Amino acid sequence: MQKKILILGANPETAGLVRKANEMGLFTIVTDYDPDAYAKQFASKPCNVDATDVDGLTALAKEEKVDGIVLGVAEALMPAYAKLCNALNLPCYGSLDLFSLLVDKAKFKQVCREYGVPVVDEFSINDYSSEKELRGIRLPVVVKPVDSCSSKGISVCKTFSELKQGIDKALEFSKSKKLIIEKYMTGEEVVIYYVIQDGDASLVAMCDRYTNKEQKGVAQLPTAYVYPSKHLAKYRIEVDDKVIKMLKGIGMRNGVLFIQSFIDDDGGVRFYEPGYRLNGAQEHYLVNATTGIDGRELLINFSLTGKVSNQRIAEMADPTFKGKYGCKLSPLVRLGKISKLVGLHEISEMPGVLSVNPNYREGDTVTGYGTLKQIACRFFLLANSNEDLKQRIQRVYEKFDVLDEEGHSMLLSEFDVNLI
């Protein structure tokens, strides 16, 4: 009999998870409050139950007799996911307490300090409205909610006036009405990826994260992730063992984890934000192509069996990508209505293109200035050399465009491959 899984959330980043479950022969029930949510088009059965409504989800799961629950790519749904799994006595890869710790940026950074894992410096203030306290902060800084994601509510503040505005914005996006004020880091960014299997964490990838600096006063949005990171060797020597010890210490047993980080002036990694879930960057396409480890498949397996895999992930993991080079290219667009997406099919047929994952359909409207909603599409590329990778990136840019209603390009500036 065909097994059924219930997938929570249907944003564009979750579409790949739905497609993977379909490929595995499962009946996919995908639910989201938005009847037109992007990932629903791939579901065996789309539903309109709000993915934060635990009672409604419980009733749906019982009615459909689902065999497993899978969390989509949406951090806000983690509490509902845990409560739903507990209510139905189905496997859940993390507890409510663990999710709470990893969603809260301030709590996570405190745990890192306890285990000797370096983090981005921050400023501590007791009263957000105290001009005296605010005047004591050395600018520039980044102000962000402690409990938000996808670059929502984040401001880069270079003046006292911007700092006050940034605080108001962060509080608006924070459910807990708490924020964090961090030193503005000007160095390179990296993202580190782990898979946890039965309490043992394995480093599976590390990339250099390149951002677009066109838009002022908001978080710099990612435009390319390049694998493996040029900082990988140093990270493995200096930090990897401490992180593995920390993940075991906080009780992490299974799942996938990504950690966003900066490189400091000494070339060392400094963590600033984790994600204990599938990443919207969808690095699993590249990790799977080089090592056979697919985070989507692992979480689907766990939802049905309580085990991520029958294979030993530690033996499969290779963050060097077996000598290959990968890129997740994310062209950004300005706000507006999309009339035409150009070149998607042609690009999907190019050598070295693993997947083409658009965020929008023609006729959709791009909103959310300074957030990940400005990503038009994600292209996953693999090559045998650095130079070959650069050429493949350039070929994507030659073919891809996003046009507005007047036929003008909506694309922001291209990623400069010479930075690789």
Order of alpha helices (4+ residues) and beta strands (2+ residues): beta-alpha-beta-beta-alpha-beta-alpha-alpha-alpha-beta-alpha-beta-beta-alpha-beta-beta-beta-beta-alpha-alpha-beta-beta-alpha-alpha-alpha-beta-beta-beta-alpha-beta-beta-beta-alpha-beta
